[in-house]
Amino acid sequence: MHELLAPGASLERLATGATWSEGPVWLPDRSSVRWSDIPADRVLEWSATTGEMTEYARPADFTNGRTLDLAGRVVQCSHGRRRVERDVDGIVTGLCDRWQGRRLNSPNDVVVASDGAIWFTDPPYGILPGGREGYPAPPEYDGCYVFRLEESTGRLDAVITDMVHPNGLAFSPDERTLYVSDTGHLQIEGAPPGIRAYPVAEGRVGAGRPFVEVRPGASDGIRVDVDGRVWSSSEDSVQVFTPDGQRVLVIPVPERVGNLCFGGADGRDLFVAASTSLYRIRTTTTDAAARALG
């Protein structure tokens, strides 16, 4: 048993019946995990109190990644509405949907920094032909960027513009490094795979560097724990890397993993959104973002 897993820990399936599970977040006030079943255009919720899964919203305009802001409210990405938005008890309001007058592609995943700024990725998966994860449409700007939204002023900056399909993202504990996964190689031959690391200072981002390649499949959703380790999804597992890129743990999962989050009463449960199901395993660590957001 690895030191990052609690004694006797094992992966348990909490709920199933989804098509493609993504975007989990732990909701302390509800003692529940909320996540998306994107192709089915619905949002699901599993309660730690009752042990039951319920349907939180349908239709949901193909929402994907979500997180909590400094006030504990849900901030989420909408493929269908091509925007970042806030959901408070089912009342959804948009935060941004355009950059320099052009519509975003389909915001995918989101984090909130300790200064309240909202950072999100904008790959094309919600506007691709076929409509499996959104509504097909042409892109309105040339690329797929990572953005930073200063909500108090409405300022939206493209802070990373050198990735193919930026997807999951997470800050190091001191918020001086932003890790971003790129899933472009799954659709585009020759695109670089894996996770990149970018230095961050005062809301500005420096030149990135390759951090790790995640095989098999790809790194989609990622989280960082309080000691700076990166927890990544993959085709067949959750993989954990030290800040210097050494893989130290592989947690096999019987389905393709989309995303993950820490939660539970003490923050040490790892919840895994994987294809049809939501899983849980007990760890000995917690999310860096929980400490950063206080």
N, C-alpha and C positions, 0 to 999 in steps of 0.2 A: 504494500500500500504506500503510495507516494505521500510525502509530507504535505502537499497541497490539498489532499483529500482527507476528510475526517475519517477516523477509525471506523471500519466497517461500511464505509460509503459505497453505494452502488447506484447505477443509473436506473431510475424508475420512470415509467411512462404515466403521466398524470391525466392526459386527455388525448383523444385522437378523432379522426373524421374530417380533417382539413384536406385541402388540395396542395397548397404550398404555404407553409408557415413562415412568417417573417415578423420583424419589428417588435420583439417583446419588451415590455417595461414592467417593473414591479411597482405597484401602487400601494404605498404604506397605509393610506387612509382607508383603503378597501381590503387590505390583506389579500391582494389578488395580482395575477399576471394578466396583462392585456396584450394581445398580439393580433396580427393580420393573417387572414386566409385570402391572399391577394386575388388569385384567379376566380374565387367564388364571390369576390366583392363584398366581404363581410369582415367584421372585427369580432374576435372571440375574447372571452375572459374566463379564467380559471380561478376559483376561490379557494384559498387555503383554509378558510373557515368551514365551508361545506364540502370541499373536495369535488365540486361539480363544475362543469364547463357550461357557460351560457353564451348566447349570441348578443353581443353588446350593440352592434349596429349592422344594418343591411338595408339598402345599399350603402356603401361606404366610399364610393368614388376611388376605389383601389388604393386605400392608404397603405403605407409601408412602414418605415422606421419611425420610432417615437422615443421621447425622453421626457424628463421632468425639468421645468424651469426652476428658478430660485424660489418661487412661491409654491412649488409642488404641483403645478398645473401641467397637464400633458401638452407637449409640443410634438406635432406629427408632420409627416411628409405625405402629400397627396399626389399620386400619379395622375388621377383623373382630373383634378382641378389644377394640376401643374403648379402647386404652391406649397409653402410651409404654412401651417395653421395651428391654432390652439383649440383644444377640446376641453371645455369645462362642463361637466355633467351633461354631456350630449349636445351642448350648444357650441357650434364650431365657427370660428372666425378666422379669416385669412390674415396672415402676417406679411407675406410678400409673394408675388407671382410673376414679377417682371424685373429684368435687369437692363438698364439703358433703353427702356421702352419695348424690349422684346420679351416674349414669354419664356419662362424657364422650360427646360426639357420635361423632367419628371422627378422632382426631389425624392431622394431615396432613403437617406439616413441622416440623423441629426444629433448634435450634442450641444449642450449649453455650458459655456465657460463660467468661471466663478465671478466674472464681471458682468454676467447677464447676456453677453453676446451669444447669438445663435449661429452655429456653424453647420453647414449641410452640404451634401454631395448632390450632383445633378446629372446622372447618366441618362440614357435615352429609353430605358426599358418600358416606361409607360406610354411611349408614343410609337413604338415599333409596329410594323404591319402585323396583323393577326389579332390584336386587341386582347391578348391573354392577360395583360397586367395594366390595362388602361385603354385610352382611345387613340388610335393611330392618327398621327399628324406629322407634318414636317418640322424639323427643328428650326428655331428662329434665330439662333446665334451659332457661330461656327466653333463648336467644341462641346466639351462636357467638363464643367468646372467645379471647384469647391468654393463655396461662398461664405461670407461672414456678414450677418445682419446685426446692425446696432439698432435694436428695436426703439429706443428712446428717440432717435433722430430719423429712423427709417432708412438710414444709409445701408446700401447693399454693395459689398465689394467682392469681386472675383479675386480670391487670394491664392488659388492654385489653378494653373491653366495648362500644366504639362502632363496631365494624365489622360489615358484613353477613356476608361469608364470608371471614374472614382465611385466607390460604393460605401463600405463601412468606414467609420472613423472614430477615433478616441484619443483623448489627451493623456500624456504622461501625468503622474501625480503633481508635478510642479508646473504643469501646463506650458513647459518650454519646448515640448515636442508634440507634434500632431502626427499620429499614425493614420494612414489612409490605405485601404485595400483597393486594388484595381482589378476588375473582372473583365477587362476588355479582351484578354486573350481567349476567352471562351467564345467570342464571336468574330474576332479579327485576327487572322494569322499574323504572327510576328509581333503582336502587342506584348509588352512586358508583363509578366505575371507577378503576383505576390503583393506585399505590403511595402509602402514607402514611408520614410520618416522625414518630417519637415521641422526645422527650427522655427519657433514662434517667439516674438517679442513685441509687446504693446500692440497686439492685433495684426501685426505684419508677419509674413511668412517668408523664410529664406529658401535657398535652393534645397531640394529634396535629395534623398539618397535611398538606394535600395536597402530595405531592412531584412526581410526574409521572403523566400518563396514557399508557398504552402501547397503541398501535394498530398493526396490526389485532389483533383478538382480545382478549387480556388478558395481563397479567403474572401468571404462575403462580409458578414457582420463580425465586429471585433469589440472587445472590452479590455481595459487595463486595470489591474488590481493595485492595491495601496503600495505595493513594493515595486511597481513599474513593470510587472510581467504582462505580456500581451496574450490574451486569450482569443483564439481565432476559430471561426468555423472552417470546415473543409468538407470534402465529398463524403467522408466516412467517419469523422471524429471531430472533437474539439482538441485543438493543439495549443500548447502553452509555450511561450518563448520568453527568455530573459531579456532585459534591456539591451544586451549585446548580441542578441539574435540566436542564442542557443536554445534548441528545443529541449524542454525538460519534462514534458508530460504529454501523453496522448490519451484521450478518453474516447474509446470507441463508441459510436452511436450507430444504430442499425438503419438509419435513414440519412439522406443528404441534409446537412445542417445549413440553415439559412442565417440564423442569428442567435444571440444569446444575451443574457443579462444576469446580474446578481440581484438577490432579493431575499425575501424571508424576514422573519422577525428580527434577526440580528445581522442580516445582509450577507450571510455566508452560504446561502443556497444558490447554486448556479442553475438557471432555467435555460433550456435549450429548445429553440423552435426549429424543428427538423421535419421537412416535408409534411406528412400527415399529422404529426403529433407534437405535443409539448412534453418535455422530459425535465427531470430534476436530479441533481446530485449534490451531496453535501460537501463543502470545501472548508478550508481553514483560513480563508482570506475574504476580503471584501473589495468592492469597486472603488477605484481611486476617485471617481467623480462624486461619490457620496460624501467623501471627506472634503473635497474641494468646494462642494455646494453647501456644506455645513448642515 
